[in-house]
Amino acid sequence: MDGLYATFLLCGTASLWPWNAFLSAAAFFQERLSNHQHLADNYTSTMMTVSTLTSVICNYMLSRHQAINYKKLLLYGNVLQASIFAIMAVSVLIETPQVPYFIFTSFAVLVSSVAACFTQVALMALANLRSAELSNATVVGNAVSGVLPSASMLAGGGRALWYFIASVVIVIVAQLAVFASDWKDGYKDEINIETMEESLVTDTPSNNSSVAYWDLKPIHPLHLVITITFFVTLVFPVFASSVTSPKVASKTFIPLAFFVWNSGDLLGRLLLNYHPLLPRDTRHMVAYSILRILFVPLFLFCNVKGRGGWPDGVYLLLQLVFGITNGHLFGAAYMQVGEVLSTDGEKQAAASYTALVINISLLAGSVSSYLVVFLIR
């Protein structure tokens, strides 16, 4: 593994850490809000809605201003992310009434989502300019960011303080890796800082802001795959925080479910390194993404809200396979965005548009998750 690949892998891990951290800590937040059952029941769906709505707005704004210094954007995102998680760590030690704490947490999710938007767009733009290999490093890092938060919660015995401190550390380490990596030589032609700053004040034909979404037709089928995949996937956090075990405490079982799903997601993305398992026919990929809807009725047969159902092993196996299919489909579509475009301007523009599509898909899925919450309560 070369240094640049490792840097993208680490930055990919840090970029989606907040999303997974707030999800994996569902048991902690539900316990913290236990005296206000309505807030506790709707924590996961509210968090997802705030996060995805914020990301949609942020990504839309970035898509309108595509001539950006992406290295600086990455730095701003990491600094903001480390700051908000440091505050979250302190909040664990302070007793706060349920409603103010719910509002505070929602605001923290909002700020964290802005930071994640910055880092995701920056990473995809930089990766698109180079190779599908670096795009793969980013998506594998994204999947690792799902495994590590839930693993750290399990290792810490469900103690949220160490959980949030670990989040701060991983973001700082990622940014240090950027500083240590020799990016200047690797991107001297594509992201020279002086050239980018000049492009912000001059309106030339090469300006990325002139690339309209409808001119990027080759990526539209890939975006459809991403949209369906994430829309279906967003039922996962609701079931992961609602299905309990008759033998294992929720503060352990819920992070375990997140860990299993995210491990599957990571495995699905790693499978793409074996080229025969990389799907390229978008028609087959769309059909594949639609078939994943069948997981929803299967989850309903599990021990939702302690009402009885299939054994823990069957439920965790479902989560594993659901995660594998998510990582496999999304990773395949994401990696091919840069490959199907020809110019650097198109590839950089595609980064913002793809991030926007991802977050619109997640927003639609998170809003629809309220229906799932209503059906299983």
N, C-alpha and C positions, 0 to 999 in steps of 0.2 A: 504494500500500500504506500503510494508516494505521499509527500507532505501536503500537496494541494488537495488530493482526494481526502486525506484525513481531516484537513481543515474544513472542507465542505461538509463532511460527515459530522464533525463536532458542532458546526454552526447550524446544521439541519436539526441536530438534537436539541440545541438550545432554543431554536426558533419556535418550535411547537410545544416546548416544555410547559408553558403556562396553561394552554388549553387542557392538556392531560393532567396537570397538577390540580387544577380546580375541579376536574371531573373525578379523579382518583380520591380526592379528599372529601367526597360526598358524605361519607359516614361521619366524619368530623363535623362538617357543617350541619348535617341533620341533627346531630347530638347537641350542637351549640344552639340550634333553633328549636329544640324539642318542645319547649313550652309554648310555641306558636306553630301548631301542627300544619296549618295551611302553608306557611313559609317553608317549613321543612319538606313538605310533599312536593312543592314546586321549585325547590332550589335548583335542581339539575336543569329543568327546562328553562327557567329564568336565566340561569348562567349562560346556557347555550344561545338563547335569544339575544341577550345583551352583547355577548361576544361576537356573534355572527353579524348582527346589525351594525355594530361599530366597524367591523372589518369590511363590510360591504361599502359603507360610506368612505372609509379611509382608502380602500383600494380604488374606488371610483375617482377620488381626488388625485391619486397617484397616476391613474391611467390617463388623466387629462394633462399631466405634466411629466412626460416620459423622459425628457432630457435631464437626468438626475445623476448626481455623483453617488453611485450605488454603494461604494465603500463607506462613505460618510453616513448614508442612510442606515447601513448595517450597524455602524457604531452607535448612532442615536437610538436605534431599537434596543440594542443590548444594554445600554446605560439605563434606559427607561425601565426595561424589564427587571434588571437587578434591583433598582430602587423600589419598585412596587412590591417585589417579593420580600425585601428587607422590612418594609412596613408591615406586610402580612405576618412576618415572623414575630414582630413586636406585638401585633394585635392579639396573638394567641395568649399572651401573658396578661392582657387587660380584660377585666370583666365588663361586658357591655350589654345593655338590654337588647332583646332579640331584633326588634324592628330597626333600630339604628345600625346594628351590626349587619343586618341583611342589606341595608342601603349602602353601607361602607363596602361590603364585599362586592356588591354589584358595580360600584364605582371602580374598585380595584380591577375587576374583570374588564371593564371598559378601557382603562388605561393600559392594561396588559395586552389587550387586543390591538390597540394602536401600535404598540411596540412590536407585537408579532407580525403585524401587517408590514411594517418597515423591513423587518429581517427577511420575511418570506419573499417579498418582491425583489429585494436586493439580491438574495441568493439565486433566485430563478433567473434574473437578468444576467448575472455573472456566469452562471452555469450554461445558459443557452448560447452565450458567445463562444464557449469552448467546446463542450462535447456532451453527449448523452451520458457518458461515464460520470461526469460531475453532477448531472441531474439525478442519476441513480444514487450518488453519494448523499445528496440532499434528501431524497425520499427515504432512504434507509435511515438516515439520521432522524428524520421525522418519526419513523417507526420506533427507533430506539428511545425517543423522548416519551413514547407511550409506555414502554416497558419500565424504564428507570424510576419515574415518579411512583408508580404503584409498588415497585420493588422496594424503594426506600421507605414507603409508608409501612410495608410489611416488616421490613428489617427494624424499623423504629418502633415496632409494637403499636402502631397507630398514632404515635405522638406527632402532632402537626408541627411543633416547633422545629424539630430537626428536619422535617419534611420541607418546610419553606426555606430553611437555611441551605439545604442541599440544592434547592432551586437557584438561589443566589450564586452559589459556588459554580454550578455548571455554566451559567451565563457568563460569569467572569472568565472562566477557563476558556470558553469559546472565543471571547474577544481577544484574550491574550494569544490564542493560537493564530488569530488573524494578524495581530501585530508581528508575531514571530515568523509567519509564512512570507515567502518572497513573492508577494502578489504583484509588486511593481513591474518586475520583468515579465511575468506571465500575462499581464494585461496592458502592456505599454501601448499597444496599438488600439485596444478597444476602449479603455476607460481612463485614458490620460486625463488627469484632473484639470489641467489647464484647458484642454479641448472641451471638456464637459461644461466648465464654467462659461466658456465663450458661447457654447450652444444655447445657454440659458438666456442670453441677451441678444442673439442674432436669429433671425427667422430665415433659415436656409432650407433648401429642398431635402437635406439630409436630416433635418430635425425629426426626432422620433415621434413628436406630438402629431405629425401629419399622417401617421399610419392609423387608419380607421379600422374598427373591428371587422366590418363587413368586407374589407380587403384581405383579410386573413382567412379565407375560406378553407384552406387545408386543415386548420385546427378546429373547425366547428364540430365535426364528428367526434373528435377527441373530447371536446368540452361537453358534448351530450353524454358521453360515457361517464365523465367525472360527475356531472349533475345527477344522473340517476343513481350512481354508486353512493354518493354522499347523502342524498335524500333518504335512501333506504337505511344507510348506516346509522343515521341519527336516532334510530330507535334503541340502539345498543346502550347508551348511557342510562336511559330510563329503566330498562330491564336490569342492567348491572347494579343499579342502586335500589331496585325494588325486589329482586329475587333474593330470598334469604335461605339459610341452611338450618336444619333442625339440630345440627351437631356443632356448628362453628359459629362463633360470635360475629355479628355483622361488621364490627370494626376490623375484623380480619378477613371475612368472606367477601365483602364488597371490594376492597383493594385486590383480593385474589382474582375476582372476576375480571377486573380491569387489566390485571397483569396477564391473565390468560388471553384475553382478546387482543391486547397489544402485542403479545408474543406472536400470536397468529398473524397479525398485521405485519410485523417485522419479517416473519418467515415468508409471507406472500411476496414481499418486495425483494427479498434475497433470492427467491426463485427466479426472478427476472435476469439474474446474472448468468443463468443457464439458458442460452438463446433459444433452444427449441420450445421453452416454456413462455416465451415472450409473444403474446398475441398481437397481430398486426392488422387483421381484418376487422375494421370498425363495426361492421354489421354483426359479426359474431360477438364482439365486445358489448354492444348494446343489448343483445339478447341475454348474454351472460349477466349483465347488471340488472336486468328486469327480473330474471329468475331468482335473484337474491331476496325478493319480497317474500318468498316461501318461508324464510326464517322467522318472520313475525308470528304466524300462527303456531309455529313450533315452540317459540319462547313462552307462549301463553299456556302451554302444558307444563311449565316448570313451576316451582314453588313461589309464585308471585305473592308478596305480602304475607308469606307464611301460611297460605291457604292449602298447601299440599300440592304435590305434582311429581314429576319425574325426579329421580335421584340427582344428587349434586354432580356426580360424574357425568351424567348425560347433559346436564345444563352447561357445565364447563366445556364439554366437547363441542356443543353447539356454538359457544362463544369463540372457541378456538377456530373452528371452520369459518365462522362469520368474519373473524378477523383476517384469516388467510385470504378469503375472497376479496375483501376490501383492499388489502395491501397489493394483491396481484393485479386487480383491475386498475386502481388509481395509479399505481406505479407505472404500469404499462402505458397508460394514456399520458401521464406527466412526462415521461422520458421521451416520448415521440413528438412533443410540441416543438422543440427546437429542431428536430430532424426534418420535419416536413416544410420548414420555411427556408428561404434562400439567403436573404440579406440580414446583416447585423441589426439594421433598423427594425425590421419585422420581428426579429427574435427578442429584442429588448421590449418592444411594444407588447409582444405576446406575453411577457412576464406579468405585466400589470393586468392585462385582460384575463389571463388564466387565474391569477390570484382573485380577481373580482368574481369570476365564474365559480371558483371553489367556495367563496364565502357566501355568494347568493344561494348556492346549493345547500350549504350548511344552515343558512338562515331559514330556508324553506323547510328543511328537515327538523330544525329545532322548534319552529312554530307548530309543525304537525305533531311533534312529540307531546304537546299539551293534550291532544286527542287521545294518545296512548295512555297518558297519565289519568285522564278521565275514565277511560275504559277499564283500567286495572285497579282503580282505587276501591 
